[in-house]
Amino acid sequence: MLKIGFIGAGTVGTALAILLSRQGYRVAGVSSLSPASATKLAKQVAGCRALKDNQAVADSTDLIFITTPDDAIATVASQVKWHKGQGVVHCSGADAAGILEPARLSGADTGSFHPLQAFSDVREAMKNMPGTTFAIEAGEPLLGVLKGMATAIGGQWLELKAEDKTAYHAAAVIASNYLVTLVKMATDLWQTFGIPPDRAKSALLPLLRGTLHNIETIGLPACLTGPIARGDSGTITKHLQTLQEKAPALLPTYRELALQTVPIALAKGKISKKQAAELEEML
């Protein structure tokens, strides 16, 4: 049976190791910059050993996942002595498999295996992993192995080319990380009329959930609501005036988001080209 190793015992590495083990994969070894983290992971996976260093993982397993922080992946790949027949995979969203070039030159099959999900801790990562799409970059036979792993833990897979990775990751950042930023901006704005952040968040969360539900069930562009979707230039004018007075730092972002929303509203078919042009001129 294929022996799997992990270099790096953070949130993603630990969650993947546990989930793969539960599906019958043999996770045999782990190393980490923090020996305590490696030991903690090993205790949660039957038959897994916390090994003294990265080389020990490479020497004792067939498929190695490098689940370190992104900035350390290339260093790990260059410091370890790999051998022909191994698989070496990183889990970075932004980087292509090319950063594993030292492993490839040593005869190993290389690839990337990125879960398109936001993981705040191991428990949440394990709960959210099923249903997640995994962006995979690899050649056969490693490609087939990674697709099988994604399916085994309840996920879906998407095959990417090396040149697609950065755009793919930028899209993920816009959809996930910057959603957090937008909520922060909204809760800050509520403070201008005396509502504290926690209460603002509680009030806005149902709206966010409803929007996500509409995106999922109705789809783009039909799910768009709000003043841009209606061509309500009067409301937009009021927004711009109020932001200028109460939160001028938010005004450039509001204008840009509104401009990006106009084509969606036009595609929905609820505003005319003339209305769209008027909105764009206003913004």
N, C-alpha and C positions, 0 to 999 in steps of 0.2 A: 504494500500500500504506500502511496505517495506520502512522504514525510514533509510536513510544512513547518517552517520556522518564521519567527517574527523578530526583526531588529527594530526596536522601539516598542514601548509598552504604554503608550498614551491611550487616549480615549478610543480612537479608531482602531488601533492595533488590538487592544484588549477586547473590544466588542466583536471584531471580526474573528479573533481567535476562539472566543467562546461560542459564537454562533456556528462557525464551521465545525467545531468539535461536536456540537450537539447534532449536527447533520451527518456525523460519521466520518468526517475528515480527521486524519491523524495529525494533530498539532504537537510537534515533538520538542521544540525548543524555543526559548526567547532570551534575548539580551536587551539591555537598556542602559542608557547613561546613568540611570538611577537603579542600582541593584535591588532596592526595595520594591520598585515598580515591577521589575521582572519577576521577582519572587511572588508578588501579589497576583500577577497574571497567571503564573504557573500553578498556583494553588487552586485556581478556578477552572483549570482545564485538566482533565484526567490524562495522565501519561506525559504531561509537558514538564520540561525541566528548565529552570532558570540557569542559563549558561554564563560563563565568566566574561565572555566578550563576543563581539560580532563575528569574529573568525570562527569561533566554536559553533555558532549557529550555521554558518555557511558550510562548515566541514561535516555537519551531522544531519543536514536536511536536504531535500530535493527541490523544494519550491520555497523561496524566501521572500517574504513581504517586508519591504523597508517602510515602516510606518513612523519614522522620525518626523520632526518638523521639516517643512519643505527645504529650508536653507541647508539642512544637513545631509540631504539625500545624496548629492553628488560627492560629498566628502566620504560618506560611507562606501559608496560604489567604488571609489578610487583606492580606498585603504584595504579593502577585503580582497583576498585571493580567491577568485571564483574558478570553476572548472566546467568543462564541456558537459552538456546534458542537464545542467541545472536550469531552473527558472528563477529569474530575479525580477520582482515587480515592486513598483512604488505606488503610493496612494495619493499623490498630489493631483489636484485638479488643474492647476495652471501649467505644469511642466509636462513635456512629452517624454516618451521613453528614452529619448536620446541622451538624457542626463545619466543613463546607466551604461554609457558607451564602454567604460572599462570592463564591465561584466560581459557585454556582447563580444568584445575583442578577445575575451578569455574563453569564448565558446558557449557561454550561457545564452538561453533564450530570454529576452527582456520584454517588459511590457508595463502598462500602467492600469490601475484598477481603482477608479475614484467613485465613491458613493456620493451621489448628488443629494446631500442631506445636511442639515445643520445639527451638529452634535455638541451639546453643552457638557454632558458627562456620560459615563459608561452606561448607566441604567437607561437614560433617554436614548442613547445611541442604539442599544439593543432593541428597545421598543419601537424605534422609528425605522430601523433598517429594512424590515419586511415592507415591500411595496416601493422601496427606493430604486431609482434607476442608477445603474453602474455604468460609467463611461469607461470603455475598455479600448486600449490600444495595444495590439500584439499581433504576432504572426502565428500561424499554426505550427505545432500542435498546442502551444500555450494558450492561444485565443480560445480554443474549445474548452480547455480546462477552466479558464476564468469565466466563460459564459456559464458553464455548469455550476460553478460556485455561486454566482449571482442568483441563478435560478433556485439553487438548493436552499438558500437562506431567505427565500421569498421575494427576491427582487426581480427587476427587469434589467436588461442590458442594452447598451447603445454602443456601437462600434465607431470609433473616431480615428481620424488620421492625425498624424503629428501636428500638421499645420492648423488643425481645428481646435487644439486644446486651449489656447489663450482666449479665443473668442467664446468658446464654451464656458470657460471659467468666469470671464467678465460678465456673461449673462447670468450666471449663478449669483455673483456678487450683487448685481442690480436687483435681482428678484428676492434675495434673502437678506443680505447685510444692509442694503440701503432701505429695505422696508423698515428695519429697526430704526434707521436714521429718520425716516419720514414720521414714524410714530413719536419719536422723541421731539421732532419739530412741532407736531400737533399738540402734544402735551405741554410743551413750552408755551404755545400760543394760548392754551386754556388758562395758564397762570396769569395772563394779562387781565382776565376777568375773575381772578380770585379762586380758581379751582386748582388744588394741589395735584402733583403728577400722578399719584396712585389712584386718586378718584377719577382723573381724566382718563387714565389707562383703562380702568374698569368700564367706563362709559363707552370708550372707543372700541374695545375688543369685540362686542357683538357686531358692530359695523364692519370690522375687519373680517370676522368669520362669515358674515353675510356676503361680503364682496368675494371672498375666496370660493364660497359655495356657488355664487353666480358665475364666476370664471369657469368652475368645473362643470356645472350643469347646463349653462346657457352658452358659454364660450365667447371668444372675441370675434367681432367687436360688439356683438349684441348686448353683452353684459354691462357695457359702460352706462353709467348714470351721471347725474349732476348737471351743473350749469353749462359746461362745454357741450355735453351731449344734447342739451336742449337749445343751444344757441342763445343762451340767456346772457347777453352782453351787459345788461344792467347790473346783474349780480356780480359778474366778473369785475366791473368797474368799482363796485363797492368793496370787493375783496382787496383790490389793488390800493385803494385809498386807505383802508383800515390797516393793511400791512405796512404801508408807508408811515403811518402814524405810530403804530404800536409795536411793530416787529420788523423794522426795515431790513434786518439781516436775512430774513426769510424771503424777501421780495424777489431776488434774482432766481431762487430755486422755484418759487411759485410760478413765475413767468415762464421758465423753461419747461416745467412739467405741463403747464397749460398748453404751450405751443406744441409739445409732443402729443398732446391729447386731441388736438383739433383733427388730425387725419383719421384718428380712430372714430371720432364722432361723424366725420364725413362718410367713412366706410359703413357705419351703422345705418346711414340713410335718413337720419332725423334732422340734419341741417343741410342747407344748400351750399353750393360752391361760393355764392355771394356771401352768405353768413360766415363761412369758414374764412374767407379772405378778410372780412371785417374783424373777426376775432384775432386773426394773426396780426393785423395792423395795430389793433389795440394793445396787443401783448408785446 
